[in-house]
């Protein structure tokens, strides 16, 4: 495990806004794989920063953009026990803006001379799980991971992203909680069916006794066994897909 340097950077987004992002990178190394880390609804908080650093400890240059930058101040963090306070920020998100944010973070990786531009992946959690799927639609990634991404399948809240599934660039791994009331079995099935019908390479793992947010050790729904197994599987999935060409 190498030493890791962390910092906040400010990125320019194509729509004229600016966006802060948390960056974690190994102190040494070149031709590093890059990792885009997409937040939960609660911001780039201690948990998301920790995950970003965990990837850096594994040899990735990882960046976590603050996706609420249009409606919240830099450094915004919501409370896990006060979901209504983050709802206005979530409701204000539009795919057009998210795509601009994704590209800005991706461009930041490409501009870093220590990153191998041919080995970039993404991961996202909850709200960010959907953003990770969206990133795979628009970027030439090598791998994508989505943890309990809501809004990928059509629902009363929106049309979802499955109408664009033919555009997926990279293999995607999706983790679900079997107890998740936010993303029911019919939505999970719809995602798998769409990927299968489009002949996309994907994997899906459901932890029967895990709930929404099971990977986050700061949430009441944290499931240590599921989280540890998902982390091990994620690293193996990334390693197999990010081999140098």
Helices and strands as residue ranges (DSSP letters): E 4-12, E 18-26, E 32-38, H 46-57, E 61-65, H 84-92, H 95-111, E 115-125, H 127-138, E 143-147, G 162-167, E 171-177, H 185-197, E 202-207, H 224-241
